[in-house]
Amino acid sequence: MVGVRVSAKAARELVGGVPSYDRFRTVAELDEGSRVLVEKYPDSVELRTIGESSEGRPITALLIGEGDESAFIYGFTHPNEPIGSMTIEYLASRLAARADLRKKLGYKFILAKAIDVDGARLNEGWFRGPFDLLTYARNYYRPPPNEQAEWTFPIDYKTLHWSAPIPETRAIKKIVDEFKPAFTYILHNADFCGVYYYLSHELRPAYAELKNLPLSEGLPLHKGEPPDEPYLRTLDEGIYHDYGVSDEYEFILKTLGRDPATVISYGTDCYEYIRNMYDGFCLTCELPHFYDPRIMDTSATPLKRRDLFVGSLKTEADTRDFILSILAQSIDLLNTGSRIYRSVQYFVDRWADVEEAMRTHSEDSRFERPATVAEMFDLTVLKMFSQMPVLGMLERLLGEGKSRTGSKKLGSLIDAVHSRIVQLNESVARESSPRAIPIDKLVRIQLQSALVCLKNLDSKKTS
């Protein structure tokens, strides 16, 4: 049986050893780090190719440890989320060097630093800083769901049938199907919010420790609107039950009243796949790059939550209309086969359904009450910021077209998009004080989250 017997002292030493980082590592640097580790510790570390990316690049994983059960930890599921790769880089180095740590943890670890290696490379423009909202947004890339490693797992749910996992998803699935991991840590991160968690199963004894982790590093627990999706099931403050496409299916059915399979153009995520196939425990610790303490403020405001929620929809609708206008003026000069174009187009194509579903959702009686400061901040300041990355992709798309064609028209459109991004950035700065979080803090929280859950899972097994 797995035994998570790391003493409090050993855990403090492991977490305390996280070095200070001044930047995120590129995919090439992460690959080089893996090669060096295998050369240095050939008896304890195996480097395995687990798949090939959509553009033909190898996807690799480090195998460390000899436990009876497996722990699968992977990063860059979304290519704009580099924190997990740094957590794995550090953890792999410590596991490789310390046989006692491997024995105490008791797992065979499969550590994949970068799943979406193609997309990660398109984000490397901000990995060295400066770490501010503008640099992040202007160098950002995130694919639409049907090109995401996280959202093309196969599923058959009512009228929804998806059986076309992309190569990156197949790499994750290959490990899951081979090792059937008892513990899977899907290393996501957000951008501007508080810290929050997803768990695949209730683990009540862990909640107090998980909630305290960000506070111990001087960071806020997220207490604004439900992150990511409006239909999340709350387990505790800042802790949510993970979700899959079946949850989205039911939400669409409820709010749009039509066959969700006509709206959803992708599969499910790793959480739901593992839960359905193997019932393994999954964890995600979502961490921000930037934060403002108001995301924890639960005091009431005089503003109704529904009014703020509907206002946030208008903010996004205005961005959609602006992008449509820019695309209409430039479409014949753009590379419509590019990754970035598909991401921008997905944003505008999906908006009508999203807006209709959200307006219906806002009729719920829970929106009658006054908004908290955290909710107001989420629905105003953070909603303004959330428009910046998609506009940044639009600016990059136009820039590529201008470089290729030399079009003066594209030059003026680039100026218009850039001006809008800058205006949003200035508006956010006027109403908040976004602070970039040191990378080592984020790595420590991700690492400690795993240790907390492993400790409590072990206690559950032996009780």
Summary of the structure (lengths in Angstrom):
residues: 463
radius of gyration: 21.9
end to end distance: 12.7
largest distance: 70.3
contacts: 1621
relative contact order: 0.14
helix: 55%
strand: 15%
